[in-house]
Amino acid sequence: MTEFTQIKLDTADGIATLTLSRPEKMNAFTGVMMQEMIDAIDITDADDSVRAVILTGEGERAFCAGADLTPDEGAGNVFARHDPVDDLSDTRVRDGGGRLVLRLFNSQKPLIGACNGVAVGVGATMQLPFDMRLCSDNARFGFVFARRGITPEACSSWFLPRLVGMQTALEWCMTGRIFDAGEARERGLVRSVHPQGELMDAAVSLAREIADNTSAVSVAMTRAMLWRLSATDHPMMAHRIDSRSIYRLGKSEDSKEGVRSFLEKRPPAYPDTVSENMPDFYPWWDEPGYE
């Protein structure tokens, strides 16, 4: 088992819980945390017993209070490198939040955010590739980059307008103001707001709905299709993948079990796994590199 120092990863009954664990620093983001979160998603993707991943923060104050601007020894400089780089395609220029978000984007398991308090800067942007976001009633959000003299990061210029619309994305990022859970719910950033003590139960209930009733292969394909095909420039691109997917999965053991369990009025027991039974044309895209 991988040893983590700034996160925790626990798995039980098909649900993995990834907890940002620097409560004394309000779970502020560091280079170490970035790499540990990436490693954790590698683990959950490789574990066929994991059907959903819940991401939350330790304590009741913060999910993640943004980048650690005064990092401890070994945490790394989050905003910038001290060594000069002339070529901007040099990988040392890469934004750490973006590296994390791109890994979350490619997760094969559904990601459910349980935002338990303050979430600003990268603490907000890292949540954008989550498939569902819940928050506590004391949660506060802020895309504060313009107030720090920088710009939005973690691929948020791609994700945020898709989730909340361009007008809201522009307002939140240009003002850099902090807003509350009610506004996050009203504008579509989160699906629901819960009392602090009920947040994790609500997230687990949502994860159980997926784990107990769906095909892991179907969910992995659905996640990739919705995130990727909604950004293509013509619905024909979706039609091509839809058609191939229905054809391949329609002949799968999971498809047979789905029909049988429905007709027999019993819970399904899907045999296929993400590690062994994804359709032969997956992935259908070429993953771009950093240039």
C-alpha positions in Angstrom: 0.0 0.0 0.0 1.3 3.4 -0.9 2.3 5.6 2.0 0.7 9.0 1.9 1.6 12.0 4.0 -0.9 14.7 2.9 -3.9 12.7 1.9 -5.7 9.6 3.2 -7.2 6.9 1.0 -9.7 4.4 2.5 -11.8 1.8 0.6 -14.8 0.0 2.0 -17.8 -1.8 0.3 -16.9 -0.6 -3.2 -16.4 3.1 -2.2 -13.1 4.8 -2.0 -12.7 8.0 0.1 -9.8 10.3 -0.7 -9.4 12.9 2.1 -7.1 15.9 1.8 -5.3 15.8 5.1 -3.5 18.9 6.2 -6.1 20.2 8.7 -3.6 22.5 10.5 -3.1 24.3 7.1 -6.8 24.1 6.1 -5.8 21.3 3.7 -3.8 23.8 1.6 -2.5 22.4 -1.7 1.2 21.6 -2.3 3.2 19.7 -4.9 3.3 16.7 -2.5 -0.5 16.7 -2.2 -0.8 17.0 -6.0 1.3 13.9 -6.6 -0.3 11.9 -3.8 -3.8 12.6 -5.3 -2.6 11.5 -8.7 -1.2 8.3 -7.2 -4.4 7.7 -5.4 -6.5 8.0 -8.6 -4.1 5.5 -10.2 -4.9 3.1 -7.3 -8.6 3.5 -7.5 -8.6 3.1 -11.3 -6.6 -0.1 -11.0 -8.9 -1.6 -8.3 -12.0 -3.2 -9.8 -13.6 -3.4 -6.4 -13.8 0.5 -6.3 -17.0 1.7 -7.9 -17.0 5.3 -6.9 -14.5 7.8 -5.3 -15.6 10.4 -2.8 -13.2 13.4 -2.3 -13.3 15.5 0.8 -11.2 17.5 3.2 -10.3 16.7 6.8 -12.0 18.7 9.5 -15.0 21.1 9.4 -13.2 24.3 8.3 -12.0 23.6 4.8 -12.0 21.4 1.8 -8.9 23.1 0.6 -7.9 26.7 1.2 -6.0 27.0 -2.0 -2.3 26.8 -2.7 0.0 26.9 0.3 1.7 30.2 -0.1 4.1 29.5 2.8 4.8 25.8 2.2 6.6 23.7 4.8 9.9 22.1 3.9 9.4 19.6 1.0 6.0 21.0 0.0 7.4 22.8 -3.0 6.7 26.2 -4.5 3.2 25.9 -5.8 2.9 29.1 -7.9 6.1 29.3 -9.8 9.6 27.8 -10.3 12.6 29.7 -9.1 14.8 28.5 -12.0 14.5 30.4 -15.3 12.8 28.6 -18.2 13.0 30.1 -21.7 10.9 27.5 -23.5 7.3 27.6 -22.3 6.7 24.1 -23.6 9.2 22.9 -20.9 7.4 20.6 -18.6 8.7 22.6 -15.6 6.3 25.4 -16.6 3.3 23.1 -16.1 0.7 24.1 -13.6 0.4 21.6 -10.8 -3.3 22.1 -10.4 -3.7 21.3 -14.1 -1.7 18.2 -13.9 -4.0 17.0 -11.1 -7.2 18.0 -12.9 -6.1 16.2 -16.1 -5.7 13.0 -14.1 -9.1 13.5 -12.5 -10.6 14.1 -15.9 -9.3 10.7 -17.1 -10.5 8.8 -14.0 -12.3 5.6 -14.9 -14.3 5.8 -11.7 -17.0 8.4 -11.0 -15.8 11.2 -8.7 -18.1 12.7 -6.0 -17.0 15.8 -4.2 -18.0 16.4 -0.6 -16.9 19.9 0.0 -16.8 20.4 3.7 -15.9 24.0 4.1 -13.7 26.7 2.4 -12.7 26.0 -1.2 -10.7 28.8 -2.9 -8.2 28.9 -5.7 -7.1 25.4 -6.6 -9.4 24.2 -3.8 -12.2 25.2 -6.0 -10.8 24.5 -9.4 -9.7 20.9 -8.5 -13.4 20.1 -7.9 -14.5 21.0 -11.5 -13.7 17.6 -13.0 -15.7 15.9 -10.3 -18.8 14.3 -11.7 -21.0 15.4 -8.8 -20.3 18.0 -6.2 -22.1 18.3 -2.8 -21.1 20.8 -0.1 -21.8 21.7 3.5 -23.8 24.7 4.4 -20.7 26.4 5.7 -18.8 26.0 2.4 -17.4 29.1 0.8 -15.9 29.2 -2.8 -13.7 31.6 -4.6 -11.9 31.8 -7.9 -9.5 34.4 -6.4 -6.7 34.5 -9.0 -7.2 38.1 -10.2 -6.8 39.1 -6.5 -3.4 37.4 -6.4 -2.1 38.8 -9.7 -2.4 35.6 -11.6 -5.0 33.9 -13.8 -7.3 30.9 -13.4 -5.5 27.6 -13.5 -6.1 23.9 -13.3 -7.9 23.9 -16.7 -10.7 25.9 -15.1 -11.1 28.1 -18.2 -12.3 24.9 -19.9 -14.3 23.4 -17.1 -16.0 26.3 -15.3 -18.0 27.8 -18.2 -19.3 24.3 -19.1 -20.6 23.9 -15.6 -22.0 27.3 -14.7 -22.2 29.2 -18.0 -19.9 31.8 -19.4 -21.5 34.8 -17.7 -21.1 33.3 -14.2 -17.6 32.1 -14.9 -16.5 35.5 -16.0 -18.1 37.2 -13.0 -16.6 34.8 -10.5 -13.1 34.9 -12.0 -13.0 38.6 -12.8 -14.1 39.8 -9.4 -12.3 37.0 -7.5 -14.9 37.4 -4.7 -15.8 34.7 -2.2 -19.4 33.3 -2.4 -21.4 31.0 -0.3 -23.0 27.6 -0.6 -26.3 29.0 -1.6 -25.0 30.8 -4.6 -22.9 27.8 -5.6 -26.1 25.8 -5.6 -28.1 28.4 -7.4 -25.5 28.9 -10.2 -25.0 25.1 -10.7 -21.5 24.6 -9.2 -22.9 22.1 -6.6 -25.9 19.8 -6.8 -26.9 20.1 -3.2 -26.1 21.7 0.2 -26.2 19.8 3.4 -25.6 20.4 7.1 -22.0 19.6 8.0 -22.9 16.5 9.9 -24.9 15.0 7.1 -22.6 15.8 4.1 -20.6 12.5 4.0 -23.8 10.4 4.5 -25.3 12.2 1.5 -22.1 11.6 -0.6 -22.0 7.9 0.4 -25.7 7.5 -0.4 -25.0 8.9 -3.9 -22.0 6.6 -4.3 -24.0 3.6 -3.2 -26.6 4.4 -5.8 -23.9 3.9 -8.4 -22.1 1.0 -6.8 -25.2 -1.1 -6.1 -27.1 -0.7 -9.3 -24.9 0.0 -12.3 -22.3 -1.7 -14.5 -18.8 -0.5 -13.9 -18.0 -0.7 -17.6 -21.1 1.2 -18.5 -20.3 3.9 -16.0 -16.7 4.2 -17.1 -17.8 4.6 -20.7 -20.6 7.0 -19.9 -18.2 9.2 -17.9 -15.7 9.4 -20.8 -18.4 9.9 -23.4 -20.2 12.8 -21.6 -17.1 14.7 -20.6 -15.3 14.3 -24.0 -18.1 14.2 -26.6 -19.9 17.2 -25.3 -16.9 19.3 -26.3 -16.7 18.1 -29.9 -17.8 20.4 -32.7 -20.5 18.2 -34.3 -23.0 15.6 -32.9 -21.7 13.1 -35.5 -18.7 12.6 -33.3 -21.0 11.5 -30.5 -23.1 9.4 -32.9 -20.0 7.4 -34.0 -19.0 6.6 -30.4 -22.6 6.0 -29.3 -23.1 3.5 -32.1 -19.8 1.6 -31.5 -20.4 1.5 -27.7 -24.0 0.2 -27.9 -22.9 -2.4 -30.4 -20.0 -3.7 -28.3 -21.6 -3.4 -24.9 -24.9 -4.8 -26.2 -23.1 -8.1 -26.6 -21.4 -8.0 -23.2 -22.1 -10.2 -20.2 -23.1 -7.0 -18.3 -25.8 -6.3 -20.9 -27.2 -9.8 -20.5 -27.2 -9.5 -16.7 -28.8 -6.1 -16.9 -31.8 -7.5 -18.9 -32.0 -10.7 -16.8 -32.0 -8.8 -13.5 -34.7 -6.4 -14.8 -37.0 -9.2 -15.9 -36.4 -11.3 -12.8 -36.9 -8.2 -10.6 -33.7 -8.6 -8.6 -30.6 -6.6 -7.9 -28.0 -7.0 -10.7 -24.7 -8.8 -10.3 -22.6 -7.4 -13.1 -19.6 -9.7 -13.9 -17.6 -7.4 -16.2 -14.7 -5.2 -15.0 -13.1 -2.0 -16.1 -9.6 -3.7 -16.1 -10.7 -6.5 -18.5 -13.9 -5.6 -20.4 -13.8 -2.1 -21.8 -14.7 -2.1 -25.5 -11.9 -2.7 -27.9 -12.1 0.8 -29.4 -11.5 2.5 -25.9 -9.9 4.9 -25.6 -11.0 6.4 -29.0 -9.1 9.6 -28.5 -5.4 10.5 -28.8 -4.3 12.1 -25.5 -2.6 15.4 -26.3 0.8 16.2 -24.7 2.0 19.4 -23.1 3.7 21.5 -25.9 
